[in-house]
């Protein structure tokens, strides 16, 4: 038995949720997956999974084996990368997810520079303004803007996202300019449907205030809300980094600037049940260093 291959298959079974899903993910026959699992259980000397026709769960020995499997696979990855480091090369594929606003404001430029530095690296971007399950979707790294992360993931904060309430001059000339937070109730506020009930949170001098807002348009993609705001469709709360060019050009007007929308953490997130490869570690370090050098999300 190739024990390294067996460990990789075992990890895939756990991450994908079944033998069939692991076989599909690895592009191998299910019989091969089943055989490697049986051989691994024989090597360990006990069952690793409780399986029924519909569910599977790890045994106590399975939990311990999974932890050791990640450690062993990380070591084999490090050993395999020795030659790459000696020859100043890095190769492999990363699957990364982020929001549309993150792409425009920061991430795409960072990815382009990283790929230019390492020509043998391939990156697949999954862009979505919703939270994607990292293991089920085969995601190596997520870039998320949130103060409420899943406790079962590993997160490294790389900055804060400051937001601003904005509207186009065309909208304000027709509907007036809100002069207080509560005045937002009388305006058409463009909201993000992913959050359900829309409530905007603000801070000022140690005080906090929340305002329920409504409007004629809600969307699940942030760029749609930005474009609607630019065209005079209403008032919206946007990441400051995304709208600064439009504020400078006069296309958007910042509102209620004595109150600051609640800041959100910008995090690099990965599952604690996925193998952290040398490539992933290198990319994380690259992004962190870049954010320290060019803190776009913290800019005023």
Residue, then its C-alpha position, 0 to 999 in steps of 0.5 A: x500500500x502507498x501510505x501517502x496516497x492512502x492518507x490523501x484519499x482518507x483526507x478527501x473522503x472526510x472533506x468531501x463527505x463520502x467515498x463517492x464524492x472523494x472519488x469524483x473529486x480525485x477523478x478515480x474509481x470508487x473501488x480504488x477509494x474503498x480499497x485504500x480506506x480498507x488498507x489504511x484501516x488495516x494498517x491502523x488496526x481499527x475502523x476510522x469511519x462510521x458509515x451508513x447508506x446516508x451518513x459518515x462520521x469519524x471514529x475516535x481513531x479516525x479523528x486522531x488519524x486525520x490530525x496525523x494525516x494533515x501533519x504528514x501531508x504537510x511534511x511531504x509537501x514541504x519536502x517536495x518543495x525543497x527543490x523548488x525553493x533551491x531553484x527559486x521556483x514555486x508551482x501549483x494551483x490555488x482556489x480562492x474565493x472573495x467578494x466582487x468589491x474585494x476583487x476591484x479594490x485589492x485582490x486582483x492586483x495582488x494575484x497578478x503580481x504573485x503570478x508574475x513572480x511565480x509563473x508556474x502558479x495557477x489561481x482559480x478565482x471564485x467570486x461571490x458575494x456570499x459565504x462559500x463552504x470552504x471544504x465542500x467547494x474545495x476552496x484553499x483560501x477565502x478573503x472575507x470582510x466580517x466581524x462574525x466568522x465561523x469559529x471552525x475556520x482559521x482566520x488571519x486579519x490583514x486589515x479593516x474595511x471602512x465604509x461610507x454612506x454615499x449617493x449621487x448628486x442627481x439623487x440628492x437634488x431630487x430627494x434632498x440630503x439626509x441630515x441625521x441617521x434617522x432621516x435615512x428611513x425616509x430615503x430609498x436605501x439600496x441594500x444587500x439581500x444576503x444579510x436579510x433584514x437591513x440595518x446599518x450600524x454606526x459609531x461616533x465617539x464611543x456611541x453606537x446607533x443602528x438604523x433599519x433601512x429600506x428601499x426599492x432595490x436590493x441585490x446580492x451582488x455589491x457591484x450592482x448596488x454601486x452601479x445603481x447608486x452611481x446612476x441615481x437609484x438611491x443611497x447605499x453603504x459602500x466600502x470606502x476603498x471601492x468608492x473613493x475614486x467616485x467621491x474624488x470625481x464628484x460622481x458620489x457624495x459622502x453623507x453623514x460623515x460625523x458618524x462612521x459606519x461600523x468597521x469590519x475586519x478583513x481576513x484571510x480564511x482557510x479551513x482547519x481541516x485542509x492541508x496548508x501547502x507551501x504554495x498557500x503559505x507563500x501566498x498568504x505571506x505575500x498578501x499580508x506583506x502587501x497589505x502592510x505596505x499598501x493598506x488600501x482598506x484602511x485608507x481614509 
